[in-house]
């Protein structure tokens, strides 16, 4: 809590923010993490455009049947197991 010119402000410190963030769902934490990372190192317009082209290309390949989909949660589990050792 801080006081300035007779007004009292409640300031959330990093520990409180972290504690509250950890109460969010996994999806909500992922969105928050993405936003925080973007605020640290903004992505150039060229890089964004390149990722959009790549995404469009992958979606087209998936629709044509030349790219196979994988189960997201199962893949994340596999990666966590592989890299936690």
FIRO-489815 format. One record per residue (C-alpha): residue number from 0; residue in three letters; z, x, y. Coordinates in Angstrom, 3 decimals, padded with zeros to 6 digits. Last residue first. Layout:
N
+-----+------+----------+----------+----------+
! seq ! type !       up !     east !    north !
+-----+------+----------+----------+----------+
! NUM !  ALA !        Z !        X !        Y !
...
+-----+------+----------+----------+----------+
***
This chain:
85
+-----+------+----------+----------+----------+
! seq ! type !       up !     east !    north !
+-----+------+----------+----------+----------+
!  84 !  UNK ! -017.331 !  015.204 ! -035.809 !
!  83 !  UNK ! -017.569 !  012.435 ! -033.201 !
!  82 !  UNK ! -021.315 !  012.987 ! -032.782 !
!  81 !  UNK ! -022.536 !  011.639 ! -036.120 !
!  80 !  UNK ! -020.013 !  008.802 ! -036.337 !
!  79 !  UNK ! -020.755 !  007.658 ! -032.790 !
!  78 !  UNK ! -024.504 !  007.868 ! -033.459 !
!  77 !  UNK ! -024.233 !  005.790 ! -036.636 !
!  76 !  UNK ! -022.065 !  003.199 ! -034.909 !
!  75 !  UNK ! -024.549 !  003.017 ! -032.003 !
!  74 !  UNK ! -027.400 !  002.481 ! -034.481 !
!  73 !  UNK ! -025.529 ! -000.333 ! -036.221 !
!  72 !  UNK ! -024.760 ! -001.999 ! -032.873 !
!  71 !  UNK ! -028.417 ! -001.780 ! -031.764 !
!  70 !  UNK ! -030.187 ! -002.898 ! -034.956 !
!  69 !  UNK ! -033.561 ! -001.160 ! -034.960 !
!  68 !  UNK ! -036.974 ! -002.506 ! -033.966 !
!  67 !  UNK ! -040.132 ! -001.069 ! -035.532 !
!  66 !  UNK ! -043.060 !  000.123 ! -033.449 !
!  65 !  UNK ! -046.671 ! -000.404 ! -034.523 !
!  64 !  UNK ! -046.200 ! -004.143 ! -034.990 !
!  63 !  UNK ! -048.408 ! -005.143 ! -032.077 !
!  62 !  UNK ! -045.406 ! -006.737 ! -030.326 !
!  61 !  UNK ! -043.353 ! -003.585 ! -030.864 !
!  60 !  UNK ! -046.166 ! -001.394 ! -029.518 !
!  59 !  UNK ! -046.418 ! -003.596 ! -026.404 !
!  58 !  UNK ! -042.657 ! -003.420 ! -025.912 !
!  57 !  UNK ! -042.745 !  000.366 ! -026.254 !
!  56 !  UNK ! -045.537 !  000.694 ! -023.688 !
!  55 !  UNK ! -043.774 ! -001.617 ! -021.236 !
!  54 !  UNK ! -040.598 !  000.443 ! -021.570 !
!  53 !  UNK ! -042.500 !  003.683 ! -021.061 !
!  52 !  UNK ! -044.266 !  002.286 ! -017.996 !
!  51 !  UNK ! -040.936 !  001.063 ! -016.601 !
!  50 !  UNK ! -039.388 !  004.467 ! -017.314 !
!  49 !  UNK ! -042.192 !  006.201 ! -015.406 !
!  48 !  UNK ! -041.831 !  003.811 ! -012.464 !
!  47 !  UNK ! -038.103 !  004.513 ! -012.299 !
!  46 !  UNK ! -038.788 !  008.250 ! -012.370 !
!  45 !  UNK ! -041.319 !  007.972 ! -009.553 !
!  44 !  UNK ! -038.980 !  005.829 ! -007.447 !
!  43 !  UNK ! -036.313 !  008.492 ! -007.701 !
!  42 !  UNK ! -033.089 !  007.781 ! -009.538 !
!  41 !  UNK ! -029.898 !  007.950 ! -007.474 !
!  40 !  UNK ! -027.368 !  010.508 ! -008.633 !
!  39 !  UNK ! -023.773 !  009.515 ! -008.086 !
!  38 !  UNK ! -024.334 !  005.824 ! -007.261 !
!  37 !  UNK ! -026.552 !  005.448 ! -010.313 !
!  36 !  UNK ! -023.714 !  006.764 ! -012.475 !
!  35 !  UNK ! -021.359 !  004.128 ! -011.064 !
!  34 !  UNK ! -023.884 !  001.348 ! -011.600 !
!  33 !  UNK ! -024.564 !  002.406 ! -015.189 !
!  32 !  UNK ! -020.857 !  002.691 ! -015.902 !
!  31 !  UNK ! -020.295 ! -000.821 ! -014.545 !
!  30 !  UNK ! -023.117 ! -002.228 ! -016.676 !
!  29 !  UNK ! -021.755 ! -000.461 ! -019.752 !
!  28 !  UNK ! -018.223 ! -001.657 ! -018.993 !
!  27 !  UNK ! -019.503 ! -005.255 ! -018.804 !
!  26 !  UNK ! -021.264 ! -004.879 ! -022.158 !
!  25 !  UNK ! -018.170 ! -003.398 ! -023.810 !
!  24 !  UNK ! -016.029 ! -006.219 ! -022.458 !
!  23 !  UNK ! -013.821 ! -005.519 ! -019.477 !
!  22 !  UNK ! -010.129 ! -004.621 ! -019.853 !
!  21 !  UNK ! -011.014 ! -000.929 ! -019.567 !
!  20 !  UNK ! -012.231 ! -001.570 ! -016.020 !
!  19 !  UNK ! -008.805 ! -002.874 ! -014.995 !
!  18 !  UNK ! -007.024 !  000.258 ! -016.218 !
!  17 !  UNK ! -009.661 !  002.485 ! -014.632 !
!  16 !  UNK ! -009.322 !  000.720 ! -011.271 !
!  15 !  UNK ! -005.544 !  001.014 ! -011.470 !
!  14 !  UNK ! -005.726 !  004.725 ! -012.269 !
!  13 !  UNK ! -008.318 !  005.346 ! -009.536 !
!  12 !  UNK ! -006.127 !  003.918 ! -006.804 !
!  11 !  UNK ! -006.379 !  000.366 ! -005.600 !
!  10 !  UNK ! -005.364 !  000.098 ! -001.961 !
!   9 !  UNK ! -003.293 ! -002.818 ! -000.760 !
!   8 !  UNK ! -003.535 ! -003.039 !  002.997 !
!   7 !  UNK ! -000.733 ! -003.890 !  005.406 !
!   6 !  UNK ! -001.618 ! -004.614 !  009.003 !
!   5 !  UNK !  000.662 ! -003.467 !  011.857 !
!   4 !  UNK ! -001.858 ! -001.021 !  013.282 !
!   3 !  UNK ! -002.485 !  000.500 !  009.858 !
!   2 !  UNK ! -000.149 !  000.207 !  006.899 !
!   1 !  UNK ! -000.958 !  001.381 !  003.419 !
!   0 !  UNK !  000.000 !  000.000 !  000.000 !
+-----+------+----------+----------+----------+
***
